[in-house]
Amino acid sequence: MTTAYIGQPLSRLDGPAKVSGKAKYAFEYDVPNVAYAYVVSSSIARGRIKRVDATAALQLPGVLQVLTHENTPRVAPKGEIVDDA
């Protein structure tokens, strides 16, 4: 690993476009069939989840899935690969 650039000014290729307002940011690109996630946190600090009834949410227009502890894909520990296929 080189440390030659630490503490040194660096010319960025996208700098002029960003400071002039001409740069395109990620949300400005048209992505067909994009899906968004919305995280809902508990309002009870030390409660326990007994069940999640997603029936009403799944019937709303545009809702693709409600992720819970029962259907969310596993996340592998660092350095491991999960193959649930």
Summary of the structure (lengths in Angstrom):
residues: 85
radius of gyration: 21.7
end to end distance: 36.8
largest distance: 56.9
contacts: 72
relative contact order: 0.08
helix: 15%
strand: 0%
